[in-house]
Amino acid sequence: GQDDIAVGVPVAGRSRTEVENLIGFFVNTLVLRADLTGDPTFQELLAHVREVALSSFAHQDLPFERLVEELAPERDLSRTPLIQVMFALQNAGDDPWSLPDASIEPIEPEFPVEKFDLTVVIDEATDELNFSLSYSTDLFDRETVVGIGEQFQALLARVVAEPASSLNQLRMASGRESRAGAAELSERQDSSHEMDSHSAGPASDVSGEDGGFVSPRTPIEAKIAQIWSETLGVERVGVNDNFFLLGGHSLMAARVVAQISQVLRINLSVRLIFEAPTVGAMADALAAIRFANIRGRFGK
């Protein structure tokens, strides 16, 4: 298991009275970080999470995108930065309302693509809580997620009955599905953290310091480095420098790709910079794209 966990929580973004009834989308995502070291009891963990949540709500107007920009985590198209699990509590109620000369009925939206590894939604009713799970089918199958849901229900019943139990005492394996769900989720989290630790290891070698700096070796590498330098506002960019570790974010990535597309006169997707985040990797990717275009134009 892990002792340091970050979970995403959506907030309505309507903390000011003047926007409470305004039509529009103001939702923001908060990152709640829980420290589980020392094997606390559930009551202690609950108090800790409450304190973290209240302090986070005080900064709910800080856009999630700005937080990602400031922290500059290692970027990977396979997962959302900072958080992989979203937890949402729906307690706004569903009171009916009407407009003159118009009929209104709620429509349940469909989300064919899951944005996170796992999303837990709790709907607060009059005398019960209903929860639903949505998940990435690239990571989990239905049986696994059903097992996670069953384990979550069993855990809730246990903490209500024994709130003074420590987290280790609350561990359980209630049936094959629960064991499979817990194991797969733990394996996913462990592999994600392992990927972070491996990718973070050589960061000091590619950060532009003299010990690991490699100057551009080809005209295309030099052009990429120049565009990055101008966009990022850094003095020099080497072959092994990572765009996001140098302070780049998605908006800068779009500008960089647009400039490179204009210089090379080819249409490029911003996905390129996520898949090839170093100057050298981008130069290789561009060479492959240009070769493919030439081969497609003149045949094999």
N, C-alpha and C positions, 0 to 999 in steps of 0.2 A: 504494500500500500504506500501511500504518500502522505506526508505531513504538511505540505504546502499546496493548497488547492485554490484555484481561481474559477469563479462561476460568473457568467453573465446574467444580469437582471435588467429587464426593460423598465423604463420609467415613462410616464405619460408626457412629461415635459410641459405640464400646465400648472406650474407652481405659482403663477401670477394670476390674479383674479381677472384681469382683462383678457386673458386667452382661454379661460375655463370653458366658455361656450362657443369659442371660435372654431369654425370648420377648418380643418387642416391636419397635417401630420407633423407632430412635434416630438415623436418618440425618440428617446436616446437610450444607449446601453451603458450601464454601470458595470464595473468589474469589482466583484466582492472577493476579497482574498481571506481565506481562513487558515489559521495556524493550528494544527492538530498535535503539535509536539507535546510530550509529557503525558499522553493518554488521558485527556480530560474526561470528566463525566459528561453526559448529555446536557445536563443543566448548565455546566460551565461552558460548554460549546455554544449552547443557545444564547447565553449572555454575551459571549464573545462575538457571535455573528450579529446579534442585535446592535452592539456597539459599532461594529464595522459598517453595518447597513446605515445607521443614523449618520455616521461621519461621512459616508459616501453620498447620501442624499443631500448633504449640505453643498456638494459640488456637482449636482446633477446637470447643471447647465454646461459643463465642460463636454464638448462633443467627443464621442468615442474615437472618431478619426483623428482628432487633435492629440488625444492620449497616445494613440498608436504612433503618431508622428514624433512625439516627444520621447517616447521610450525606445522607438526604433528596434522592435524585436526582429529576429530572423524571419523573413517572409517565405511562405511556402503556399503554393496554390492549392495544396491538398487540405489545408485547414485554415480556420479563421485566426488572425493574430490575437494573442493574449488569452482568449477563451475558446473552448471547444464545446462547452455545455451551457445551455441557456435554461434558466429557471424563471417562470413567470407566474405570478398570482393575479388572477382575474377576480376582482371584488367590486367592480363598478355597478353590478346589478343589471337586470334586463327589463326594467320598468317600461311598459309600453308608452309611446307618445304619438301624437297625431298632428297633422297639419290640415288647415281648412281646405276642403275640396280636393283632398289627396289621400290615397291609401298607402300605408307604409308597412312593410314587413321586413324582418331581418333576413339577410342572405349570408350563409356560411361560406366564407371564401375557401378555395382549394389552393393548396400549395404543393404543386407537383415536385418541387425541388427543395430539399431540406438544406438550410443555410449552415447548420451546425452539425457536429457529430451526433448530438442528442439534445432534444428540447423537451423539458418537462413543463406542462401547463396545469396549474391548479385552479379550478373554478369553485369559488366559494358560494354555496347555496345557503338556504335558510338554516337547515339543520344538518348539512353534510358537505363534504369536500369531494369533488370529482376531479380526477387527474387523467391526463392523456400524455402519451409519449409519441414523439415523432423522431425519426432517426435517419441517418445516412445509410442507404442500402449498400453502399460500397464497403461499409464497415461491419454492419450487423444484419442478421436475418431476423425474420419475425419471431421465431422461437426464442432467440436470445433476448430480444427486447421484452417479450412476454415474461421471461424469467426475471429480468431486471425489475419489471413492474410488480411481480409477485414478491420479490425480495423487499422492495420499497414498502409495500403494504405490511408485510410482516415486521419490518423495522419500526414503522409507525406504531403498530400495536405494542411492540416491546418497549419503546421509550415512554409511552403513556403509562404502561404498567410499572416500569422500573426506571424512572427518570434519573436516578442517582447512579445508574450503572455507567461504567467507563466505556469508551468506544471499543476497546478490545473485547469487553464482555458482551457487547452488542453484536459482535460478528456472528454470522450464522450462515448456514447453507441449507435452506429449506427446499430440498428437492433438486432434481437434476437441472431444471431450467434455471433456478437461482444460481446454482454453482456455475453453470455455463455462462450466464449473463455477467456475473461478477468477474469470472476469469477473463472473459473477452474484453470487458471494459477496462479491467486492470492492465491487461496486456497492451491495449491501445494506448492507455495513458503512459505506461512505462516506455513503450516504443517512441511515443511523442517526446517524452523527456530525454530519452537516450539520443534521439535525433538532435534535440536542442543542445545537449552536452557535446556531442560530436561536432556539430556545426560551430559551436561557440569556441571549441578548442583552438583552431587556427586563426581566430579573429585577429589576434594581435599581429599575425604575420601578413595580413592583407589589409590592414587599416591605413596603409600609406606611410608607416614609419620606415626609417632608413633600413632597418634590419630585414624587411621583407619587401621593399619597394622594387618593382620591376618596371622600367620605362616601356612605353609602347614600342613595338618592334616593326610594325607594318603601317602603311598609310591608313588602313581602315581602323586599326587600333588607335592610332593617333587622332583620327577624326572623332571616334567615339569618346576618347578621353577628353578631348577639347569640349565637346558638347556637354558631357557630364560636368566638367569643371565649371563651365559658364552657368549651367542650370543649378548646380548645388552650391556654388559660391565657394569652392575650395581651390587652393592654389595649384595643386597637381593631383593627377589621378593615374594610378599605375595599372598594369595589366591584371593584377590579381585583386584589385580593390572591388569591394562589394557595394553596389549602388545604395542599398538600404542601410548598410552599416556606415556609410558616409553621410547619412541624414536624408536620403531620398524617401519619398512617399508616393502614393498612387497618382496624385496630381502632377508631381514632377516627372513621374514615369511616363505619363501621357504626353507631356511636353517633349521629353527626350525622344520618344518613339516617333512623334510627329516630325521633329527636326531630321532625324535619321532617314525617315521615309522620304522627306523632301530632297535630301542630299543624294540619296541612292536612286530616287525616282521609282520606288516600289512601295506597294501597300503593305504595311506591317501592323500587327496587332500589339496592343500594350502587354499582352500575355508574354511576348518575347522577353521582356526585361525581368519577369518573374521566373521564367524558365532558364534564363541565362543572365544572372545578376552581376557578373563580373565583366570587365572589358574584354578579356580574352575569350570567355565563353560566348559573349555577344558577337564578337568578330567571327568566331567559328560558325555560329548559327547563321549569321548574315551571309557568309561565304557559301554555306550549304543551300540557303534560300536562292541566292543568285545563280548558283550552278543548276539548281532544279528548274529555275525559270528559263535559263539558256537551253537546257536539255529539252524542256517542254516546247520551246519555240522552234528548235531545229531538229528535234527528234533524237533518238539514241544514236 
